[in-house]
Protein backbone atom coordinates (compact mmCIF):
# COMPACT_ATOMS: atom_id res chain seq x y z
CA UNK A 1 0.00 0.00 0.00
CA UNK A 2 1.38 3.35 -1.01
CA UNK A 3 1.16 6.60 0.94
CA UNK A 4 -1.80 7.84 -1.09
CA UNK A 5 -3.70 4.63 -0.39
CA UNK A 6 -2.92 4.94 3.31
CA UNK A 7 -4.21 8.53 3.30
CA UNK A 8 -7.46 7.45 1.65
CA UNK A 9 -7.90 4.67 4.19
CA UNK A 10 -7.45 7.10 7.07
CA UNK A 11 -9.83 9.62 5.52
CA UNK A 12 -12.45 6.92 5.01
CA UNK A 13 -11.95 5.63 8.55
CA UNK A 14 -12.55 9.04 10.11
CA UNK A 15 -15.16 10.19 7.59
CA UNK A 16 -18.24 9.12 9.59
CA UNK A 17 -17.07 10.74 12.86
CA UNK A 18 -16.18 13.96 11.07
CA UNK A 19 -19.45 13.93 9.16
CA UNK A 20 -21.37 13.59 12.40
CA UNK A 21 -19.27 16.36 13.93
CA UNK A 22 -20.21 18.69 11.08
CA UNK A 23 -23.93 17.89 10.91
CA UNK A 24 -25.16 16.93 14.39
CA UNK A 25 -24.24 20.12 16.34
CA UNK A 26 -25.93 22.30 13.74
CA UNK A 27 -29.10 20.23 13.88
CA UNK A 28 -29.03 20.25 17.68
CA UNK A 29 -28.66 24.03 17.74
CA UNK A 30 -31.62 24.29 15.36
CA UNK A 31 -33.84 22.08 17.50
CA UNK A 32 -32.84 23.52 20.89
CA UNK A 33 -32.20 27.16 20.03
CA UNK A 34 -32.76 28.63 23.48
CA UNK A 35 -30.99 25.93 25.43
CA UNK A 36 -27.92 25.84 23.19
CA UNK A 37 -27.72 29.56 22.37
CA UNK A 38 -24.71 30.15 24.63
CA UNK A 39 -22.80 27.03 23.58
CA UNK A 40 -20.52 27.63 20.56
CA UNK A 41 -20.95 25.33 17.58
CA UNK A 42 -17.20 24.67 17.53
CA UNK A 43 -17.26 23.36 21.10
CA UNK A 44 -20.05 20.93 20.29
CA UNK A 45 -18.37 19.83 17.06
CA UNK A 46 -15.05 19.28 18.81
CA UNK A 47 -16.59 17.07 21.47
CA UNK A 48 -18.56 15.07 18.93
CA UNK A 49 -15.52 14.62 16.67
CA UNK A 50 -13.29 13.45 19.52
CA UNK A 51 -15.77 11.06 21.08
CA UNK A 52 -16.88 9.59 17.76
CA UNK A 53 -13.29 9.14 16.56
CA UNK A 54 -12.53 7.22 19.75
CA UNK A 55 -15.63 5.06 19.26
CA UNK A 56 -14.66 4.41 15.64
CA UNK A 57 -11.20 3.25 16.68
CA UNK A 58 -12.68 1.17 19.50
CA UNK A 59 -15.08 -0.49 17.06
CA UNK A 60 -12.20 -1.26 14.72
CA UNK A 61 -10.17 -2.81 17.52
CA UNK A 62 -13.03 -4.76 19.11
CA UNK A 63 -14.76 -6.00 15.96
CA UNK A 64 -11.70 -6.36 13.75
CA UNK A 65 -13.20 -4.52 10.76
CA UNK A 66 -14.32 -1.06 9.87
CA UNK A 67 -17.89 -0.41 8.80
CA UNK A 68 -19.79 -2.73 11.11
CA UNK A 69 -23.35 -1.71 11.94
CA UNK A 70 -22.63 -2.07 15.65
CA UNK A 71 -19.91 0.55 15.33
CA UNK A 72 -22.23 2.92 13.50
CA UNK A 73 -24.90 2.45 16.17
CA UNK A 74 -22.30 3.19 18.84
CA UNK A 75 -21.29 6.30 16.88
CA UNK A 76 -24.85 7.62 16.98
CA UNK A 77 -25.14 6.94 20.72
CA UNK A 78 -21.75 8.52 21.39
CA UNK A 79 -22.72 11.56 19.32
CA UNK A 80 -25.92 12.12 21.28
CA UNK A 81 -24.09 11.56 24.55
CA UNK A 82 -21.39 14.09 23.66
CA UNK A 83 -23.97 16.66 22.59
CA UNK A 84 -25.93 16.16 25.79
CA UNK A 85 -22.85 16.23 28.00
CA UNK A 86 -21.38 19.39 26.50
CA UNK A 87 -24.52 21.21 25.43
CA UNK A 88 -26.85 20.89 28.39
CA UNK A 89 -25.61 21.92 31.83
CA UNK A 90 -26.07 19.55 34.71
CA UNK A 91 -27.51 20.85 37.99
CA UNK A 92 -24.92 21.32 40.71
CA UNK A 93 -25.13 19.36 43.90
DRENLUM-566826 format. One line per 8 residues: their letters; for each residue x, y, z of N, C-alpha, C. Coordinates in nm, 4 decimals. Layout:
REM residues N
A> X Y Z X Y Z X Y Z ~ ...
//
This chain:
REM residues 93
XXXXXXXX> 0.0851 -0.1167 0.0000 0.0000 0.0000 0.0000 0.0901 0.1236 0.0000 ~ 0.0612 0.2126 -0.0909 0.1377 0.3349 -0.1011 0.0877 0.4413 -0.0055 ~ 0.1571 0.5543 0.0024 0.1164 0.6605 0.0936 -0.0188 0.7210 0.0580 ~ -0.0499 0.7302 -0.0692 -0.1797 0.7844 -0.1087 -0.2929 0.6905 -0.0687 ~ -0.2704 0.5608 -0.0839 -0.3704 0.4630 -0.0392 -0.3904 0.4696 0.1118 ~ -0.2819 0.4837 0.1854 -0.2918 0.4939 0.3311 -0.3691 0.6194 0.3712 ~ -0.3472 0.7298 0.3017 -0.4212 0.8530 0.3296 -0.5698 0.8339 0.3051 ~ -0.6049 0.7692 0.1942 -0.7461 0.7454 0.1648 -0.8104 0.6534 0.2683
XXXXXXXX> -0.7371 0.5550 0.3154 -0.7901 0.4665 0.4189 -0.8165 0.5435 0.5475 ~ -0.7247 0.6289 0.5861 -0.7451 0.7100 0.7073 -0.8615 0.8069 0.6914 ~ -0.8714 0.8696 0.5753 -0.9830 0.9618 0.5521 -1.1167 0.8889 0.5545 ~ -1.1207 0.7698 0.4979 -1.2450 0.6924 0.5007 -1.2758 0.6374 0.6393 ~ -1.1726 0.6098 0.7186 -1.1945 0.5626 0.8547 -1.2567 0.6720 0.9404 ~ -1.2056 0.7939 0.9277 -1.2548 0.9036 1.0110 -1.3600 0.9887 0.9418 ~ -1.4098 0.9466 0.8281 -1.5158 1.0190 0.7592 -1.6474 1.0219 0.8358 ~ -1.6979 0.9081 0.8838 -1.8242 0.9119 0.9589 -1.8175 0.9958 1.0871
XXXXXXXX> -1.7116 0.9858 1.1683 -1.7074 1.0743 1.2859 -1.7017 1.2220 1.2489 ~ -1.6261 1.2561 1.1463 -1.6177 1.3960 1.1070 -1.7482 1.4445 1.0437 ~ -1.8151 1.3569 0.9705 -1.9455 1.3928 0.9161 -2.0473 1.4194 1.0257 ~ -2.0483 1.3346 1.1263 -2.1371 1.3586 1.2403 -2.1008 1.4872 1.3128 ~ -1.9710 1.5149 1.3240 -1.9268 1.6365 1.3930 -1.9658 1.7623 1.3160 ~ -1.9803 1.7530 1.1862 -2.0210 1.8687 1.1079 -2.1723 1.8886 1.1072 ~ -2.2474 1.7797 1.1076 -2.3927 1.7888 1.0905 -2.4684 1.7954 1.2232 ~ -2.4361 1.7079 1.3172 -2.5163 1.6934 1.4392 -2.5222 1.8195 1.5262
XXXXXXXX> -2.4118 1.8905 1.5507 -2.4236 2.0116 1.6338 -2.5121 2.1190 1.5710 ~ -2.5064 2.1327 1.4406 -2.5930 2.2305 1.3744 -2.7402 2.1949 1.3881 ~ -2.7713 2.0664 1.3714 -2.9100 2.0230 1.3876 -2.9562 2.0380 1.5321 ~ -2.8680 2.0087 1.6270 -2.9034 2.0245 1.7681 -2.9278 2.1706 1.8016 ~ -2.8461 2.2595 1.7474 -2.8659 2.4027 1.7735 -2.9929 2.4541 1.7062 ~ -3.0355 2.3917 1.5969 -3.1623 2.4294 1.5357 -3.2812 2.3840 1.6194 ~ -3.2725 2.2621 1.6726 -3.3843 2.2081 1.7501 -3.3968 2.2702 1.8890 ~ -3.2843 2.2959 1.9537 -3.2838 2.3516 2.0891 -3.2163 2.4880 2.0876
XXXXXXXX> -3.2796 2.5837 2.0210 -3.2202 2.7164 2.0034 -3.1932 2.7857 2.1353 ~ -3.2915 2.7901 2.2207 -3.2759 2.8632 2.3479 -3.1758 2.7950 2.4400 ~ -3.1852 2.6649 2.4501 -3.0992 2.5926 2.5430 -2.9533 2.5938 2.4997 ~ -2.9287 2.5911 2.3700 -2.7917 2.5839 2.3187 -2.7421 2.7173 2.2623 ~ -2.8110 2.8264 2.2924 -2.7725 2.9563 2.2368 -2.6341 3.0002 2.2844 ~ -2.5985 2.9690 2.4075 -2.4708 3.0147 2.4628 -2.3548 2.9187 2.4365 ~ -2.3847 2.8025 2.3835 -2.2799 2.7033 2.3575 -2.2308 2.7209 2.2138 ~ -2.1016 2.7465 2.1930 -2.0519 2.7631 2.0555 -2.0593 2.6326 1.9751
XXXXXXXX> -2.0870 2.6484 1.8466 -2.0950 2.5332 1.7581 -1.9629 2.4574 1.7560 ~ -1.8506 2.5297 1.7592 -1.7196 2.4667 1.7529 -1.6948 2.3770 1.8741 ~ -1.7430 2.4181 1.9900 -1.7258 2.3356 2.1097 -1.8033 2.2049 2.0967 ~ -1.9258 2.2147 2.0481 -2.0050 2.0926 2.0289 -1.9421 2.0026 1.9233 ~ -1.8975 2.0622 1.8139 -1.8373 1.9830 1.7064 -1.7077 1.9171 1.7515 ~ -1.6295 1.9865 1.8320 -1.5048 1.9279 1.8815 -1.5289 1.8076 1.9704 ~ -1.6266 1.8202 2.0596 -1.6591 1.7068 2.1469 -1.7103 1.5884 2.0663 ~ -1.7999 1.6157 1.9734 -1.8563 1.5067 1.8927 -1.7470 1.4396 1.8099
XXXXXXXX> -1.6595 1.5184 1.7493 -1.5524 1.4618 1.6675 -1.4594 1.3744 1.7512 ~ -1.4201 1.4220 1.8677 -1.3293 1.3453 1.9521 -1.3892 1.2156 2.0031 ~ -1.5105 1.2249 2.0534 -1.5767 1.1058 2.1081 -1.6060 1.0043 1.9979 ~ -1.6543 1.0514 1.8850 -1.6879 0.9595 1.7761 -1.5631 0.8977 1.7131 ~ -1.4536 0.9727 1.7070 -1.3288 0.9138 1.6559 -1.2797 0.8038 1.7490 ~ -1.2927 0.8253 1.8795 -1.2527 0.7223 1.9752 -1.3417 0.5982 1.9625 ~ -1.4711 0.6191 1.9434 -1.5628 0.5064 1.9265 -1.5328 0.4318 1.7968 ~ -1.5004 0.5055 1.6916 -1.4663 0.4411 1.5636 -1.3418 0.3540 1.5777
XXXXXXXX> -1.2401 0.4046 1.6453 -1.1197 0.3246 1.6680 -1.1479 0.2055 1.7586 ~ -1.2306 0.2269 1.8617 -1.2681 0.1167 1.9497 -1.3444 0.0083 1.8759 ~ -1.4346 0.0490 1.7865 -1.5075 -0.0491 1.7058 -1.4161 -0.1263 1.6133 ~ -1.3174 -0.0574 1.5582 -1.2205 -0.1255 1.4717 -1.1384 -0.2268 1.5504 ~ -1.0974 -0.1893 1.6703 -1.0173 -0.2806 1.7520 -1.0996 -0.3975 1.8058 ~ -1.2209 -0.3704 1.8511 -1.3033 -0.4762 1.9106 -1.3614 -0.5720 1.8063 ~ -1.4072 -0.5177 1.6952 -1.4762 -0.6004 1.5963 -1.3855 -0.6485 1.4845 ~ -1.2661 -0.5890 1.4730 -1.1700 -0.6356 1.3750 -1.1875 -0.5812 1.2350
XXXXXXXX> -1.2952 -0.5089 1.2092 -1.3198 -0.4524 1.0762 -1.3856 -0.3171 1.0914 ~ -1.3648 -0.2352 0.9923 -1.4320 -0.1063 0.9872 -1.5657 -0.1225 0.9155 ~ -1.6622 -0.0412 0.9509 -1.7892 -0.0414 0.8799 -1.8929 -0.1369 0.9330 ~ -1.8767 -0.1860 1.0530 -1.9788 -0.2734 1.1113 -2.0969 -0.1891 1.1598 ~ -2.2152 -0.2442 1.1517 -2.3345 -0.1705 1.1940 -2.3324 -0.1424 1.3437 ~ -2.2727 -0.2303 1.4205 -2.2632 -0.2067 1.5650 -2.1776 -0.0831 1.5934 ~ -2.0740 -0.0632 1.5158 -1.9905 0.0553 1.5327 -2.0675 0.1807 1.4961 ~ -2.1443 0.1754 1.3902 -2.2233 0.2921 1.3505 -2.3316 0.3237 1.4534
XXXXXXXX> -2.3922 0.2213 1.5106 -2.4901 0.2445 1.6167 -2.4230 0.3076 1.7391 ~ -2.3043 0.2599 1.7724 -2.2299 0.3187 1.8841 -2.1892 0.4622 1.8531 ~ -2.1610 0.4925 1.7270 -2.1294 0.6304 1.6876 -2.2475 0.7231 1.7123 ~ -2.3664 0.6787 1.6776 -2.4853 0.7619 1.6984 -2.5088 0.7835 1.8475 ~ -2.4959 0.6798 1.9272 -2.5140 0.6942 2.0719 -2.4066 0.7829 2.1328 ~ -2.2840 0.7682 2.0874 -2.1753 0.8524 2.1386 -2.1956 0.9977 2.0981 ~ -2.2453 1.0198 1.9794 -2.2716 1.1560 1.9320 -2.3778 1.2232 2.0185 ~ -2.4875 1.1536 2.0445 -2.5922 1.2122 2.1284 -2.5437 1.2319 2.2715
XXXXXXXX> -2.4640 1.1391 2.3200 -2.4092 1.1556 2.4546 -2.3156 1.2750 2.4648 ~ -2.2309 1.2940 2.3645 -2.1390 1.4085 2.3661 -2.2146 1.5399 2.3546 ~ -2.3166 1.5436 2.2708 -2.3971 1.6659 2.2592 -2.4698 1.6967 2.3894 ~ -2.5236 1.5948 2.4525 -2.5930 1.6162 2.5792 -2.4991 1.6557 2.6909 ~ -2.3810 1.5950 2.6951 -2.2847 1.6235 2.8002 -2.2306 1.7653 2.7904 ~ -2.1974 1.8069 2.6691 -2.1382 1.9394 2.6499 -2.2424 2.0487 2.6360 ~ -2.3546 2.0167 2.5756 -2.4523 2.1205 2.5434 -2.5466 2.1586 2.6548 ~ -2.5857 2.0621 2.7359 -2.6847 2.0893 2.8387 -2.6190 2.0818 2.9761
XXXXX> -2.6267 2.1910 3.0506 -2.5612 2.1916 3.1829 -2.6322 2.0984 3.2812 ~ -2.5526 2.0416 3.3681 -2.6069 1.9554 3.4713 -2.6261 2.0366 3.5999 ~ -2.7303 2.0110 3.6747 -2.7512 2.0852 3.7991 -2.6419 2.0519 3.9008 ~ -2.5973 2.1511 3.9707 -2.4924 2.1316 4.0714 -2.5533 2.0704 4.1976 ~ -2.4730 1.9871 4.2608 -2.5132 1.9364 4.3899 -2.5729 1.8050 4.3855
//
